[in-house]
Amino acid sequence: MIEGPTKNSWLHTSPVFPPGEWSAGWTDSGGPDFSPDPASTSQASVVTELVEAIGLEKAAWAKQVHGATIVRVSRPGLAGEADGLWTDIPGLGVIGRSADCPLVLVGGKRRDGSRVWGFTHASWRSTIQGITGKLVGLITDAGTDPTTLTATICPSAGPCCYEVGPEVLEAAVTLLGSEVRKFFHGAGTRWILDLWALNTAQLTAAGVSPGSIHIAGKCTICGGSRYPSYRRDGADAGRFAAIIGWNQLRNSP
């Protein structure tokens, strides 16, 4: 699948979230830097820039802590500590930020035509706690028709580069069972974890059709300077963001 064009070269949209229906996409290093403290005025400023660029009215974000907490939001601004947000408020986007961890966008439609959407910050710690499948469950429980669910896994550390230690494999097996081993490749003290495939598996297990999942397929570590990478650049790395929302007024006949 091909990303959709936008008027800002630093903003990329997902093909499974049609721009006529959704405002969903991610930024790159050419866009605003999302590395400021989530509670700072600088963070609020870059959020405003992204919200305006993608055509929403406002947005909520969180202080991400590599956990499995997902918060339902009904108003803009900082929503506290969480690694996932979801909502059904028209015009309200939810934003995650990253410098290697996958950001997963999920949305769907209720039978009355209203939408429900959210994101997860699917770090390895959050992923092995099942955060992405948990988000799909919350959206479905909120009345979303499962046949309308779509999802995007934004650029992140890829299966080419995301090296972890044996303690990560051990923790994953403890929480998810021995079947999770198929997402790890390597031996001894060096393992490569495929977070794209593991989060895809969580999405499909929760009811998202494989054909409705878009993997951006861009590795932040080896993909050059287009995306910030903490693994590559350390403390000097910035942060990019992903956002999803739906604007009822814009999409009304």
C-alpha positions, -999 to +999 in steps of 0.1 A: +000+000+000+011+036-007+009+064+018-014+092+010-001+126+000-005+157+022+003+193+018+030+190+044+060+168+033+066+158+069+031+144+074+022+109+061-013+094+060-023+057+061-041+042+031-064+022+054-077+054+069-092+073+039-086+111+043-122+119+033-133+099+064-104+100+088-075+122+099-048+097+106-011+097+100+024+103+114+051+129+112+088+126+104+120+144+113+110+173+090+080+181+112+076+194+147+098+178+174+077+161+200+105+156+225+095+183+250+081+173+284+044+163+278+033+188+304+052+217+289+039+246+268+063+236+241+045+202+238+011+220+235+025+241+207+037+212+186+004+194+192-014+225+178+008+225+147+000+188+140-037+191+148-040+220+123-020+202+096-041+171+097-075+189+099-087+183+134-099+207+161-079+196+192-060+166+206-052+147+237-018+131+245-002+112+275+030+108+294+041+075+280+056+051+306+060+017+287+030+002+305-004-012+294-027+015+307-052+028+281-073+059+290-106+070+274-104+108+268-132+133+262-112+166+262-079+179+248-046+182+267-024+159+288-043+128+299-019+117+325+003+086+324-007+060+298+005+042+267-028+043+249-057+067+244-091+062+228-122+084+222-153+089+202-155+127+204-157+142+169-128+166+162-106+152+191-074+135+180-053+113+201-015+116+198+014+093+206+051+100+202+081+078+195+117+075+186+117+037+179+087+021+195+057+013+173+028+036+174-004+017+164-035+036+152-069+018+153-103+030+143-138+017+134-174+026+128-205+019+149-237+008+132-251+043+136-222+058+116-203+073+145-166+064+149-143+052+177-105+055+175-073+053+195-036+046+196-011+025+215+026+032+222+036-004+217+071-006+232+083-041+239+072-038+275+037-026+265+035-051+236+041-082+258+014-069+281-010-071+252-017-034+249-027-033+212-051-062+215-065-045+246-072-013+227-091-032+200-112-048+227-121-015+242-130+000+209-152-031+201-168-030+235-177+006+228-200-005+200-177-006+170-187-030+142-157-054+141-159-056+103-151-019+100-119-020+121-087-008+105-052-003+119-018+011+110+016+003+125+037+034+120+074+036+114+095+021+142+125-001+150+120-030+125+127-067+124+159-059+107+174-041+137+155-043+169+180-063+191+170-073+226+185-095+253+174-129+266+156-112+295+131-098+270+124-132+255+120-146+290+095-119+300+075-123+268+072-161+273+062-156+309+033-132+299+023-146+265+034-182+265+059-202+244+042-194+211+056-158+213+091-173+205+082-172+168+085-134+169+121-137+181+150-146+159+185-153+171+202-172+199+221-168+232+224-132+242+213-117+209+177-117+197+159-097+171+123-090+181+097-084+153+074-059+170+056-053+136+045-090+134+038-093+171+014-063+171-001-075+139-009-108+156-025-090+185-047-070+160-059-100+141-065-120+173-087-092+185-107-091+153-090-068+128-090-083+093-054-088+080-063-069+049-072-039+070-038-036+086-012-013+071+024-017+082+044+013+072+075-009+070+100+018+077+127+011+103+137+041+124+171+026+132+185+018+098+163+041+077+186+071+078+176+105+093+140+106+081+128+094+115+143+100+150+158+069+166+168+067+202+187+034+195+208+052+168+211+087+182+208+083+220+198+113+241+201+136+210+172+119+193+140+139+188+105+125+187+080+121+160+043+116+165+012+097+152-023+110+154-058+097+146-092+114+148-125+119+130-142+152+124-180+148+122-186+183+108-160+179+080-175+145+071-212+154+072-230+154+038 
